[in-house]
Amino acid sequence: MGLDRTIKATRIYNGTDQKSHFEEFEIPLTDEGKIGFLSERKKASGVIFRETTGDYDYGWHNAPERQFVIVLEGSVEITVGDGTTKVFSDGQIFLAEDTEGQGHKSRAINNEPRKSIFVTLD
């Protein structure tokens, strides 16, 4: 098989300080020939499609469970406990794992609704 590739994502996790943090990571892909480059299979418990309004502004909250969030359309600004803020938009992926501790904040950008897919993990 040929070259390996990756998909970039961001992890939101709860640190030992009980505050949330960002961590960049890469999902490895392996060349599987004609069908393309694939990652390892992740066990998931569900898929949720979601649309949020353009005026949402959620204060500190935890992810209800470990879940990948894939932004389909629109943007979300997320602030973690160490004060860092990131914007995720069309096609970007984050892994919300801060199910305990302080959690994170999220809000709409430019008063635009957002469409996302949540993949809940086992």
The 8 nearest C-alpha neighbors of each residue, nearest first, counted from 0:
[[1, 30, 32, 31, 2, 29, 3, 36],
 [2, 0, 30, 3, 32, 29, 31, 36],
 [1, 3, 30, 4, 0, 29, 28, 36],
 [2, 4, 29, 28, 30, 1, 5, 27],
 [5, 3, 28, 27, 29, 2, 6, 36],
 [6, 4, 27, 28, 26, 25, 7, 3],
 [5, 7, 26, 25, 8, 27, 4, 28],
 [8, 6, 25, 24, 26, 5, 9, 23],
 [9, 7, 92, 93, 24, 25, 23, 6],
 [10, 8, 23, 93, 22, 24, 94, 21],
 [9, 11, 94, 22, 21, 93, 12, 95],
 [12, 10, 21, 95, 20, 96, 97, 94],
 [11, 13, 97, 96, 19, 20, 10, 14],
 [12, 14, 19, 97, 18, 17, 100, 20],
 [15, 13, 16, 17, 18, 19, 12, 20],
 [14, 16, 17, 13, 18, 19, 100, 12],
 [15, 17, 14, 18, 13, 19, 100, 80],
 [18, 16, 100, 15, 14, 13, 101, 19],
 [19, 17, 80, 101, 16, 13, 14, 100],
 [18, 20, 13, 80, 79, 12, 102, 14],
 [19, 21, 79, 12, 11, 81, 80, 13],
 [22, 20, 11, 10, 9, 12, 23, 19],
 [23, 21, 10, 9, 24, 11, 20, 12],
 [22, 24, 9, 8, 10, 21, 25, 7],
 [25, 23, 8, 9, 7, 22, 26, 10],
 [26, 24, 7, 6, 5, 8, 27, 23],
 [25, 27, 6, 5, 7, 28, 38, 24],
 [28, 26, 5, 38, 4, 25, 29, 6],
 [29, 27, 38, 37, 4, 5, 36, 3],
 [28, 30, 3, 36, 37, 31, 38, 4],
 [29, 31, 36, 32, 1, 0, 3, 35],
 [32, 30, 35, 36, 34, 29, 33, 37],
 [31, 33, 34, 35, 30, 0, 36, 1],
 [32, 34, 35, 31, 30, 36, 0, 37],
 [33, 35, 32, 31, 36, 37, 30, 29],
 [36, 34, 31, 33, 32, 30, 37, 29],
 [35, 37, 30, 29, 28, 31, 34, 38],
 [38, 36, 28, 29, 35, 30, 39, 31],
 [39, 37, 28, 27, 40, 29, 26, 36],
 [38, 40, 41, 37, 28, 27, 29, 26],
 [39, 41, 38, 42, 37, 43, 28, 26],
 [42, 40, 43, 39, 120, 121, 38, 44],
 [41, 43, 121, 120, 40, 44, 119, 45],
 [44, 42, 120, 121, 119, 45, 41, 118],
 [43, 45, 119, 120, 121, 42, 46, 118],
 [46, 44, 119, 43, 118, 47, 120, 117],
 [45, 47, 118, 117, 119, 48, 116, 44],
 [48, 46, 117, 116, 49, 118, 45, 119],
 [47, 49, 116, 115, 117, 46, 50, 114],
 [50, 48, 115, 114, 116, 47, 51, 117],
 [49, 51, 114, 113, 115, 52, 112, 48],
 [52, 50, 113, 112, 49, 53, 114, 55],
 [53, 51, 112, 54, 55, 50, 113, 111],
 [52, 54, 112, 111, 110, 107, 55, 51],
 [55, 53, 52, 110, 107, 56, 111, 112],
 [56, 54, 107, 106, 52, 53, 57, 51],
 [55, 57, 106, 105, 107, 58, 54, 104],
 [58, 56, 105, 104, 106, 55, 59, 60],
 [57, 59, 104, 60, 56, 105, 103, 106],
 [60, 58, 104, 103, 102, 57, 101, 61],
 [59, 61, 102, 103, 58, 104, 62, 101],
 [62, 60, 102, 98, 97, 63, 99, 103],
 [61, 63, 98, 64, 97, 95, 96, 60],
 [64, 62, 98, 61, 65, 66, 97, 60],
 [65, 63, 62, 98, 66, 119, 96, 120],
 [66, 64, 96, 120, 95, 119, 62, 98],
 [67, 65, 119, 118, 95, 120, 94, 64],
 [66, 68, 94, 118, 117, 93, 95, 69],
 [69, 67, 117, 93, 92, 116, 94, 66],
 [68, 70, 92, 116, 115, 91, 71, 90],
 [71, 69, 115, 89, 90, 91, 72, 88],
 [72, 70, 89, 115, 114, 90, 69, 73],
 [71, 73, 89, 114, 113, 70, 88, 74],
 [74, 72, 113, 88, 89, 112, 111, 114],
 [75, 73, 88, 87, 108, 113, 107, 86],
 [74, 76, 107, 87, 86, 106, 108, 77],
 [75, 77, 86, 106, 105, 85, 107, 87],
 [78, 76, 105, 85, 104, 84, 86, 75],
 [77, 79, 84, 104, 83, 103, 82, 105],
 [80, 78, 103, 19, 20, 82, 81, 83],
 [79, 81, 18, 19, 82, 20, 103, 101],
 [80, 82, 79, 83, 20, 18, 19, 78],
 [83, 81, 80, 79, 78, 84, 20, 19],
 [84, 82, 78, 79, 81, 85, 80, 20],
 [83, 85, 78, 77, 82, 79, 76, 86],
 [86, 84, 77, 76, 87, 78, 83, 75],
 [85, 87, 76, 75, 77, 88, 74, 84],
 [86, 88, 75, 74, 91, 76, 85, 70],
 [87, 89, 74, 91, 73, 70, 90, 86],
 [90, 88, 72, 71, 70, 91, 73, 74],
 [89, 91, 70, 71, 88, 69, 92, 72],
 [90, 92, 70, 88, 89, 87, 69, 93],
 [93, 91, 69, 8, 68, 70, 9, 90],
 [94, 92, 9, 68, 8, 10, 67, 95],
 [93, 95, 67, 10, 66, 11, 9, 96],
 [94, 96, 11, 66, 65, 97, 62, 10],
 [95, 97, 65, 12, 98, 11, 94, 62],
 [98, 96, 12, 13, 99, 102, 62, 61],
 [97, 99, 62, 61, 96, 64, 63, 65],
 [100, 98, 97, 61, 102, 13, 101, 17],
 [99, 101, 17, 102, 18, 13, 97, 98],
 [100, 102, 18, 17, 19, 80, 103, 99],
 [103, 101, 61, 60, 97, 19, 100, 59],
 [102, 104, 79, 59, 60, 78, 61, 80],
 [105, 103, 59, 58, 78, 77, 57, 60],
 [106, 104, 77, 57, 76, 56, 78, 75],
 [107, 105, 56, 76, 55, 75, 57, 108],
 [106, 108, 75, 53, 55, 54, 110, 56],
 [107, 109, 110, 74, 75, 111, 106, 76],
 [110, 108, 111, 107, 53, 74, 54, 112],
 [109, 111, 53, 108, 54, 107, 112, 52],
 [112, 110, 53, 109, 108, 73, 107, 113],
 [113, 111, 53, 52, 51, 73, 110, 50],
 [112, 114, 73, 51, 50, 72, 74, 115],
 [115, 113, 50, 72, 71, 49, 70, 73],
 [116, 114, 70, 71, 49, 69, 48, 50],
 [115, 117, 48, 69, 47, 68, 49, 118],
 [118, 116, 68, 47, 67, 46, 119, 66],
 [119, 117, 46, 67, 66, 45, 120, 47],
 [120, 118, 66, 45, 44, 43, 65, 117],
 [119, 121, 43, 66, 44, 65, 42, 118],
 [120, 43, 44, 42, 119, 65, 41, 45]]
